[in-house]
Amino acid sequence: MTIIKYDNDKNIYVKFLDEYEFIIKTQYKLFKNGNIKNPYDKEVLNVGYIGFGDFKTSNNCKHTKEYETWLSMMHRCYDEKYQKNHPTYKDCILCEEWHCFQNFGKWYRENYYEIDGQQMCLDKDVLRQNKKIYSPETCIFLPKCINSVFTKKAKSYAPTGVYKYEDKFMASCKNFQSSSCYLGIFNTQDEAFQIYKTYKENIFKN
């Protein structure tokens, strides 16, 4: 960074020498001690950056909802330790636009809503199944009671909702209370899956 204008030691203009050519007003003491942060530095897991705009990372020493949600996405996609404990997020990414927190904050403000008594979740799988990318085109907010119905194991020898039971197949499905509902025992995987599929479709229709 370099000083491009100096009024006095309390009022200087500094330009960061990077692709964004960001300019900030600050104090000479902060410049001299290296205490000025470039909002375009990729400080979050070497991928994400805060950017410059209206959206704050914290308020009264507590993360804002926008930043908390963005940070959670970053860890799901780029934190190897997190992915080791949650393998379903392996190979997930954020679209390049959302590498900047300010861009995500704007989308969050335009799309977030609340339902009384419900916890809201960001989901990337409802609009487009089996997608590994968080983006404006693939993400929506859902109440947790609906989002939990999509939960499934990372690996399975049978279709979702179907489990081997001796020489037959058992079907079960999570309901809006996040508890599993037993749907019966069937001779084939296909029979079990069709019952599971019909039950799950009725949940969403309701």
C-alpha positions in Angstrom: 0.0 0.0 0.0 1.1 3.6 -0.6 0.0 7.0 0.6 -1.6 9.0 -2.2 -2.8 12.0 -0.2 -1.6 13.4 3.1 -3.5 16.2 4.8 -2.1 15.6 8.3 -1.2 12.6 10.5 -4.9 12.1 11.4 -6.1 12.3 7.8 -4.3 10.4 5.0 -5.5 8.4 2.0 -3.9 5.0 1.3 -4.2 2.9 -1.9 -3.7 -0.8 -1.8 -1.6 -2.0 -4.8 -3.7 -4.9 -5.9 -6.2 -5.7 -8.7 -9.0 -3.8 -6.9 -7.0 -0.6 -6.3 -8.9 0.1 -3.1 -8.5 3.5 -1.4 -9.1 4.0 2.3 -9.0 7.1 4.6 -7.1 6.5 7.8 -4.4 7.8 10.2 -0.6 7.8 9.6 0.1 6.0 12.8 -2.0 3.0 11.7 -0.3 3.0 8.3 3.2 3.1 9.8 2.4 0.2 12.2 0.8 -1.9 9.5 -2.6 -1.9 11.2 -4.6 -1.2 8.1 -6.5 -4.2 6.6 -7.2 -4.6 3.0 -10.8 -5.8 2.7 -9.9 -7.6 -0.5 -7.2 -9.8 1.1 -8.3 -13.5 1.0 -8.1 -13.9 4.7 -10.8 -16.5 5.2 -9.4 -20.0 4.4 -7.3 -18.4 1.7 -10.4 -18.1 -0.5 -12.9 -15.6 1.0 -12.6 -11.9 1.6 -14.8 -9.3 3.2 -14.9 -6.7 0.5 -16.0 -3.1 0.9 -19.7 -2.3 1.3 -22.7 -2.0 3.7 -22.5 -5.4 5.3 -20.7 -5.8 8.6 -19.1 -9.0 10.0 -20.1 -8.2 13.6 -22.5 -6.1 15.7 -21.9 -5.5 19.4 -19.1 -8.0 19.4 -21.3 -10.7 17.9 -21.3 -12.1 14.3 -24.1 -10.8 12.1 -26.4 -13.4 10.7 -25.2 -12.7 7.2 -21.5 -13.2 8.2 -22.2 -16.3 10.3 -24.0 -17.9 7.4 -21.2 -17.0 4.9 -18.5 -18.2 7.3 -20.3 -21.5 7.7 -20.4 -22.0 4.0 -16.7 -21.2 3.7 -15.8 -23.9 6.3 -18.1 -26.5 4.7 -16.3 -25.9 1.3 -12.7 -25.1 2.2 -11.9 -26.4 5.7 -10.3 -29.8 5.4 -10.8 -30.6 9.1 -14.5 -29.8 8.8 -14.9 -32.0 5.7 -13.1 -34.9 7.4 -15.9 -34.8 10.1 -18.6 -34.1 7.5 -17.6 -36.0 4.3 -20.8 -35.1 2.4 -19.3 -31.6 1.9 -16.2 -32.9 0.1 -15.7 -31.1 -3.2 -18.3 -28.5 -2.4 -17.4 -24.9 -3.5 -18.8 -21.4 -3.4 -19.4 -19.6 -6.7 -16.7 -17.0 -7.3 -19.2 -14.2 -6.7 -19.7 -15.4 -3.2 -16.0 -15.4 -2.4 -16.8 -11.8 -1.5 -18.8 -11.5 1.7 -20.4 -8.2 0.5 -22.0 -10.0 -2.5 -23.4 -12.8 -0.4 -24.6 -10.2 2.2 -26.7 -8.5 -0.5 -28.2 -11.8 -1.7 -28.9 -12.8 1.9 -30.8 -9.5 2.6 -32.9 -10.0 -0.6 -33.8 -13.6 0.0 -33.9 -14.3 3.7 -37.3 -14.7 5.4 -38.6 -16.0 8.7 -41.5 -18.2 9.8 -42.7 -18.0 13.4 -41.3 -20.7 15.6 -39.0 -22.1 12.9 -35.2 -22.0 12.5 -34.2 -21.1 8.9 -31.5 -22.9 7.0 -29.6 -22.2 3.8 -29.9 -25.1 1.4 -28.2 -25.9 -1.9 -29.9 -29.2 -2.8 -33.6 -28.4 -3.1 -33.6 -26.4 -6.4 -31.1 -28.6 -8.1 -30.4 -32.1 -6.8 -26.8 -33.4 -6.2 -25.2 -30.0 -6.7 -21.9 -29.2 -5.1 -22.0 -25.5 -5.5 -23.3 -22.7 -3.3 -24.6 -19.9 -5.6 -27.6 -17.6 -6.1 -28.9 -20.1 -8.6 -28.7 -23.2 -6.4 -29.5 -21.8 -2.9 -32.7 -21.0 -1.0 -33.7 -20.6 2.6 -35.9 -23.3 4.1 -37.4 -23.8 7.6 -35.4 -26.5 9.4 -38.4 -28.8 9.6 -38.4 -29.1 5.8 -34.6 -29.0 5.3 -34.2 -32.0 7.7 -36.3 -34.2 5.4 -33.5 -34.0 2.8 -30.9 -35.3 5.3 -29.4 -38.5 4.2 -26.3 -40.6 4.8 -23.1 -39.9 2.9 -22.8 -43.6 1.7 -25.5 -46.2 1.2 -25.7 -49.5 -0.5 -29.4 -48.9 -1.2 -31.5 -45.9 -2.5 -32.3 -43.1 -0.1 -34.9 -44.2 2.5 -34.3 -47.9 1.9 -32.5 -50.2 4.3 -31.6 -53.9 4.1 -33.6 -56.0 6.5 -32.6 -59.7 6.5 -33.5 -60.8 3.0 -36.0 -57.9 2.4 -35.9 -54.1 2.4 -37.3 -51.7 4.9 -38.5 -48.2 4.0 -38.5 -45.2 6.4 -38.5 -41.4 6.0 -37.9 -38.4 8.3 -40.9 -36.3 9.0 -41.2 -32.6 9.9 -40.3 -33.5 13.5 -37.0 -34.9 12.3 -38.0 -38.4 13.6 -38.0 -41.4 11.3 -41.3 -42.9 10.3 -41.5 -46.6 9.6 -43.1 -47.3 6.2 -42.9 -51.1 6.0 -41.0 -54.2 4.8 -40.9 -55.0 1.1 -39.5 -57.7 -1.2 -37.5 -55.4 -3.5 -35.5 -52.2 -3.3 -37.7 -50.7 -5.9 -41.0 -51.4 -4.0 -39.5 -49.9 -0.8 -38.2 -46.8 -2.6 -41.5 -46.1 -4.3 -43.3 -46.1 -1.0 -40.6 -43.8 0.5 -40.8 -41.5 -2.5 -44.6 -41.2 -2.3 -44.5 -40.6 1.4 -41.9 -37.9 1.1 -43.7 -36.2 -1.8 -46.9 -36.0 0.4 -44.8 -34.4 3.2 -43.7 -31.6 0.9 -47.2 -31.1 -0.5 -48.6 -30.7 3.0 
